[in-house]
Structures are given as C-alpha cells and as structure tokens.
C-alpha cells in the first residue's frame, strides 16, 4: 500500500484494491498489531501526550474543545469489494473532520478504534492507518491520531472520535438561522451519490453482490465520481472561514441537502428555500444534490447582505415556516440517507 501523500483537491490516488497475504490480526495478536500500526500514524501538532498511556493529552488554546464520533461498519457504510483499506482510513478521517469543522473549530486530534475479524490480514489494518494519516495530512494539517483501541468482531468496524479547538470563537450552531439569511454551501453536491449509484449499477455481479473486478473497471471510467463516494475530499477549512465570516448556522452535509437542511430549519424554527438553478444543470443533478449524501460539504447560513466567503456559493434563502423544505418556493420532501431504512442488509 502506497503511503504517497495525496492532493486534497483531487483526493487520494486509488491504491491496490486487494490487500491479501501476510499474517492476520488473529495470528499476531493485539500488541504486535499495534506495533505495526502506530509507527504509520502521526500524533499531529496539538498532542501534548500521544499513544502509550491510558489516555492522550491534547492542547486546547482557550480551555474548551469540540468532540464528535462516527462509525463506519462493513455493510451499511462500506463494501470491502469496492473500498481499499487506504480509502476506508481516508474516509473515516474525512467524515469526522467535517463534523468538527461544521462547529467552526479547527480539528486537532482523532481517537480511532478498529474491530475486525481475526482472519483480517494485518496489511488491511496497516492500509487503514495509512489512509488515516494521509487524510489528516491533506484535509486537516496538524491534526493527528492520539490513541484508540483494537478488538475482534464479526465485521470490520472503524469508530473515530474527533476533537477540535474553537480558538476563542463561539461555536456555530444549527439553531442560529434567521428569516432573511442566505443559504450557502461549500463543496461538491451530489457527486458521492452519483458515484454510489454507479457502483451499485455497474460494479455488482449477476446476483447483485459487489464485485471488485467490475469496481476496478468503473474506477478507470469514472475516477472522480467513484473517489467522491469512497474517499471524499471535503472542504474542511471552510468551517473556520464561515465562522470568521459571521455564519449564523452550519452543519456538514452527510445525508443530503434536504435532510440536513431540515435539521437546521427545525432547530432554528425557520424554512429553507433552495434555488434549483444553483444546485445543478438539470433536474437529475438537483435531485442528487438534495437527496444524495456523503459529499460532506459545509452548509451554512449568513446574514442578508453579508459578503459570502469563498469557497461558499449561495444556493437559497431562509424563509418563514418552521422545518419546511422548499425548492423554488414549493414544498419538497426532506429525503436523504438513513442507515436504518437505506441498507439492504448485504455486505460484500
């Protein structure tokens, strides 16, 4: 597995899809596996004490810190036939960094727990570590992995807890949007959902099971869309930019603009009216932007008349109507990703 640093704008180059051979986690045991993982990781610039004790010590410049956690589970969240271990590590970093950034905080540290079947090749866990390290270096320079845990499980599971420093700023909450604010977004819209749709339509076998060979061919044809789903490169730095520009509310878009927008609208007691012309070139792209998830862009509101900072683009306005979602003034459903209703029960 290559540890070559990747460009944050384009995402990581796809390493080899299969990591086989070599000892397994069950053969080596926890201590030996940790001995192979930890040298692959960096504690970052904010750790006062990294891995090796019962807990890490991370600096917080103003005495407060932001914390969030997220899971990636084989089946509902990823398919091993499609994702490389490197991509899993990268995505585990990206999906947590954006939650920290959406509060207006600078990501400082991750704690990562991995549960895997004992038959898992150690090279797979090493690949995850490489992806974590390179994802942090590209998306949140200075942040690092400061600890975690290993365990056995029937399915591969990656649990990440992320920490962030507000650096004296007030947190940007979901409850601050006001009627008259403009709605703005930074990042890709609908590309991850399109990539996932392509994987399901073109990278499954006759029985509907994920197929690594077909996925490799799809990567050749649609590298950007596949990468947008399997290893997204969200605009993590846009969170601080928005906070410093006076954003009144913000969150990261993991479940689609409509579903995540409704979370702000309900918390703020307002309605969101999206502009279809700003969301896509045709009706299909607009639907993907509204209902597709996992682009992990930043959705924020700003006071009317304020300068909207780059890389944000205005995509609508805040209007009266608690919790309603509208498109060009007409009500729409807040469709989006839901792990309990969106998963078909397969793994692959």
Beta strands, then each sheet from edge to edge (+ up, - down):
strand 1: 47-49
strand 2: 57-58
strand 3: 66-73
strand 4: 106-116
strand 5: 144-152
strand 6: 157-165
strand 7: 182-186
strand 8: 249-253
strand 9: 271-274
strand 10: 297-302
strand 11: 313-319
strand 12: 325-327
strand 13: 330-331
sheet 1: 1+ 2-
sheet 2: 3+ 6- 4+ 5+
sheet 3: 8+ 10- 7+ 11- 9+ 12+ 13-
end
